[in-house]
Amino acid sequence: MNFFSLLQCEDGHWPNDYSGPLFLIPGLVIVYYVTKTEFPDGFKEEIIRYLRSVKVKDGGWGLHIEDDATVFGTALNYVSMRLLGISAEDEDLKKARKFLLANGGAEGVPSWGKFWLCVLNCYKWEGMHTLVPELWLMPTWIPAHPSTLWIHCRYVYLGMSYLYGHKYYAAEDDLIRDLRKELFVEDFDKINWPYQRDNVAACDLYTPHSWLFTCLFSFLDVYEQTHHGGLREQALDICYDHVRQDDVMTSYISIGPISKMINMLIRWHKEGPESEAFKLHIEFVDDYVWMGKEGVNMQGTSGNQVWDVAFGAMAILEIDTPDDPTFQKILRGAYSYLDCGQVIESSPKCEDYYRQYNKGGWTQTTRTQALVVSDTTAEAFKAMLLMEDACSFIEPKIDRERYRDTVDMLLPMVNSNGGFSSYETLRGGKLLEMLNPSEVFGDIMVDYTYTECTSSVMQALRHYVDFDPGYRTEEIWAVLKNGLNHIKSNQRPDGSFEGCWGVCFTYGTWFALEAFACMGQNFEDNTASLEVKNACSFLVSKQQEDGGWGEKFASCRERRYVHSERSLVVNTSWALLSLMAVRYPDQTLLQRGIKLLMERQLENGDWQQESISGVFNKSCAISYPAFKNVFPVWALARYAKLYPS
């Protein structure tokens, strides 16, 4: 607790890196190059230093920092290094180029890489499947209307469609001509571009094109050659209107760094370098930038502040030392940050632009971004309620009506199957996933229902029922009952629950067991259901000889439990929290895990950063550095409370 308190900022949050994907920096570098925007002093050098630190030893870059080299990562980061001024004869780039050419060259870069290379004028739009801007003209009842897509997917492809529709290319120069010679196996001018649409390097391919994708795009690619000019202009006008409104609603931050940089390029293309919109985009680039010991990188969103504060507060609350000045300082800061972070006014025209109602919620990042998330809202809500109960020293408390706003925001987010998605309700069907064009990601097309999101909302609402028993109680209990049934339906035959935002079955099973626990199921009262017993049996079966638990990122990609070579403190903490939540009776088993956490703690109170613990879309790892501080403390504190002797 003392060490963790030293990391807390004056405003109450814990600043942390939220990077890991290696396809984010290239968007920044390419857009700055194309728009002739100057980086601040030292910025280029720090990006270069970071890219050198995360390259694969035998040459190239992966999809993320723990990945083997891929054509996607290598082509885009090679381009980034060249645009930043590094010579083609640089030893790192010579190795990267050797890997790239040995794997078929940039001809086989996946579609997102094709897009960025087209923008840079180092690929041809004919080498991509059409992005059909006219979809935005379709009525919303069409199953594949963009409004049915997961919001991250929707806003990436919105901007891509606009630039594709304009067939935008950067102005050709000597460096671009050199890159055309360096990136490809064939002579650039002789490449059969239409053939490249389905050419994806084997080392990159995670989600092959389905038969439905192939059939549909065989037709759409023909349509692209004969599309109606008037319809295309209408569609591009609508796309631009959505881009502009996204900028307004998110304060020029957007939902993620890909859509952010595409929006920035579009506003420059449409309005020019002196426009207010373009200047605001430049101003808010820093929201995505993280300067770490390895250099400058780009984060997966504009931060992870609310998520880390909520979990950090709940971990410290479990220590339960209300008279300790450090305890009070941490929680005052956390409460204040979450107070300031709540969205208190709904964004205008939410429905017109297919956005979820957001008043009362919390974003993953800051209030100005305004895109609330179900589980972030729920964890922040739960942390606030717990601090209301346990922290008499916190004054003033926020108005109770704001908590009711949170309930009003969460309840409409429940889906017909009883589960909760991330940003919005589930709008599209599973069939849409057969049209996944990304090739490198899984489950990107719709906002699925998740065990983690459902559990977070359940826990928060269960606390709220006791806090304010007179407000929408019957509706809340219906959501709780249906939510638990949904979580039960997600259980695998081996008793586990797959996690979609953390690694992986340890993470998902923790959320599931916390949901069962909040509904009163535990061993202590002899109320543990068969699902609880099976989940605990699964976790117990994965305990390693040293007493801990360890799960590789490969579990996410392969969708099966893959043991790490040694136990990991974050996985161990999740497993222990899971078992203790339902009062698993074998104290000796728990004690072995607790002993490992204690032995791994450093003298200063910290824990070493081990393997990456976050994931999105099955195939890409992302960092949550605060987890190594939060979850061991939480597990140790819970154990000390349950077994004070």
PyMOL commands that set and color helices and strands:
alter all, ss='L'
color gray80, all
select helices_A, chain A and resi 2-6+25-34+43-53+71-83+91-102+106-108+111-119+125-127+133-137+146-148+151-166+174-183+188-190+194-198+211-226+229-249+257-271+276-288+305-319+325-341+351-353+374-390+400-413+430-435+451-467+473-489+505-518+530-541+554-558+569-581+587-600+627-642
alter helices_A, ss='H'
color red, helices_A
select strands_A, chain A and resi 289-292+295-298+614-616+620-622
alter strands_A, ss='S'
color yellow, strands_A
deselect
rebuild
show_as cartoon
